[in-house]
Each structure stands twice: as C-alpha cells, then as structure tokens.
Amino acid sequence: MPKPLLIILFALLPILPAAADTAPEPADQARAAMGEFGQRLRERLVATMQAEGSVAAIAVCQDEAPVIAREVGAKHGVTLGRTALAVRNPRNQPTVWQMPLLERFDAAWRAGEQLLEEALPPAAGSSAPYRHVRAIRVEGPCLVCHGEQLSEAVTAALAERYPLDLATGYREGDFRGLMWAEVPAR
C-alpha cells in the first residue's frame, strides 16, 4: 500500500465510527423477548381456540407455552416465564424475587393504578441477572378459561389437567400475573 494512502487512513481513524457494541441493552433485550413470547403465545392460543375449541387451548398453555418460552428465550439470550399469585400450573409458582413484585402490582391494580412493567437491574458489580417484569392483563379471550363462568367442558378439562387450579374468577382488565425475563450478566 502506498505510504500517502496509509497516512490518509490513519488520519481518518479518529473520525470513523467506533465498532458498535451489537449487544442490545438488557431492558431492550428483555422487552423484545417478552413481546415476542406474548405475541406467539396469544396467536397460538387464538388459532387453537378457533380451529379446535377452548378445551384444546388448555393444552397449548400447559404443553406449548413452555416450549415457546424456551425458543424465544434462546433467540434473545434470556430466560422467560409467567407467574401469578393464583397459579394454574404449579411450575409457574412465583420465586422469592417475583413474589413481592406480584403483591405490589396486585395491590396497585386493586387501588386503580395499573403498573405495567418494572426493570430490576442488578447492583453495580454484581453477577446477578438483569430482571424485567410485565403485567399480564386479562383480555376477552382469556375469560374462556380464566373467567367467572366457564363451560362444563372447560371446567372438566381444567380439573383433569390442573386439580389445584386457582386461576379462575377473573374479569376482563384484571391483573392476572407477570411475564418475566432474566438477562444474564455480561
């Protein structure tokens, strides 16, 4: 390479953009994963309900939701899940860090304040994951399996699959629980 060209390249180095850190911010990473998880699960549930009925949708929540969470989590480099104060699936029991958030979100919603999400960054220098939660609000289609009045078929299917089910009696707009994401420390 001719010497004048090298001089020009070195002269331009200070004004060339630095190599961008391609890793998204943990909050953006968590939000993207939760958004995709929620969208994919909702689409799958609605499609199943339309094609096969509400009883078949119960299997989607039990069997397919964890698979979707793992797939989306792997794509985004996070761990995803759902939890609630009144769980249907025992695998979704709240953890120690989730319980106070659930209680605070629930109390706020009961008081008329709708907390929608919260970021929980780790302490400086900590190797703990970044955590993010988003409220799950009961929507119209949710009432088929989580509402106050359920069909006999849904009631029977829930009793068979979830004998300790606590996740019924909701109204549209109620706080149902939290979707959560954990982003590993970098």
N, C-alpha and C positions, 0 to 999 in steps of 0.2 A: 504494500500500500504506500503510495507517495506520501512523503513527510507533510506537505501542506494539508492534505486531507485528514491525516491524523490530528494535526493541530486544530483543525476546524471541529472535528468530532469531540475532542477533549474540551474545547471551548464551549460546546453546546451542552455538555453533560449537566451543568448546574441548572439549565432551564428545561431539560427534558423531565417529564413526569417520573416520579419515583415509581418503582414497581408497586402496584396496588396490592394491598392485602385483600385477597379474594375471599377470605372467610367473612361471612356476614356477622354482624353484631349478634350476640346471644338473644337479645329481645326479638330481633327480626327473624332469626332462625326459629325461635320458639313459636312466634306468631304464624309464620309461614307453615310450619308443621301442623299446628293446631287447626289452622284454616283448612288445609288440605284434608286432614283427618276428618274434621266435621263435615266437609262437603262430600267426601267419598262415602262416609257412613250414611249421611242423610240420603244421598242419591240411591244407594243400595237398598236402604230401608223402604223408600218410596217405591222403587221399582218392584221390589218383592211384594209389598202390600198390594200394588196394582195388579201384578201378574198372578200372585198365589194367595193373597189374603193376609189378614193381620196375624194369624197364628204362625204362618211361615216367617213373618218378620221377627218373631221372638227368637228364632234360631239364628237370624242374622246378628242380633245383638249378642247372643251368647257365643256363637261359634266364629263368626266372621269379623266382628268388631276388633277382637284382639289381633287378628291377622292383619287387618288394615292398619291398626296402630303400629304394629311391628314394621310393616312395609314402609309406611310413611315416615316413621321414626328413623329407619335405616337410611332412607333417601336424604333426610335432612340432618342426620347425625345427632338425633335426640332420642330420648325415651318419652313415650306418650301414654296417657291413660285417662280414665274418667273415675271419679269418686263422688260420693254423696253422703249426707248424714243418714239417709234412708236408702240403703243399697238393695238392689235386687240380686246382683251377682256377688257372692261372698269374696270373689277375687278382687273386687273393687273397693274393699274396705279402706277407709282413709288411713294414711300413715300419720306418724307423730307430727310431721311438719304440715300436713294437709288439714288436720282436724281444727286447729284454731282459725284457719282461713275459712273453712266451711261454716263454722259457727259465726264468724264475723259477717260473712256475706249473707248468711241466712237472716241474722238479726237486722242487718241493713235493709234487706228486701222487705222484711216484715214491717219495718218502720217507714217504708215507702221510698227508700233510697236504693237505686239499682246499681250496685257495684258491678262493673263489667269485667274487669281484669286487674291483675296485680303482678308486678315484677318483684322477684326476690333475688337480687344479686347477692353473691357470696361476699363475705367480709374480705377486705383487701388482703392479699397474700394467702388466702385460703385455697385449698384444693377442692372445696365443695362445689357442686354443680350450680349453675345459674338455674333458677326455677321461675316458672311463669304459670299463672293460672288464669282461666277464663270461665266466667259464669255460663252455665247451661240453663237456658230459659226454656220452659215447656212451651212447645209450639202445638198448633192444632193436631197434626198427625200423631204427636206423642200421646195424645189423650186416649187413643185406641187401646194402648197397653198400660198407660200410666194414669189415666183419668179416674174420675169418681165413679163412673158407671161403665163397667166392662161387659162385653158379651160373655155368654156362658162358655163359648169355645175358648176365648182368650183366658178367662179365669181358670179353666181346666188345664190349659197348656202351661200357664204360669205356675199353677200348683204342682204340676208334674216336674217341670224344669227347675223351679225355684221354690221349694217348700217353705223357705224362710223369707220370702219376698216382703219387703217393706216399702216398695216404690210405687204405690198406687195412691189415689185420692187427690191427685193434682188437678189444677185448673190452668187453662192457657195463661201464659205470662208468669207463672210461678217460678221461683228459683228451684231448680232440680238438683244441681250439684256443680261440680267443677270439672273442666277438662284441664289437664296439667301437662307440662312439658319440662323435662330436665335436660339442660345442655351441659355436657361435660366440661370441666375446667380445661382451659388451654394451657 
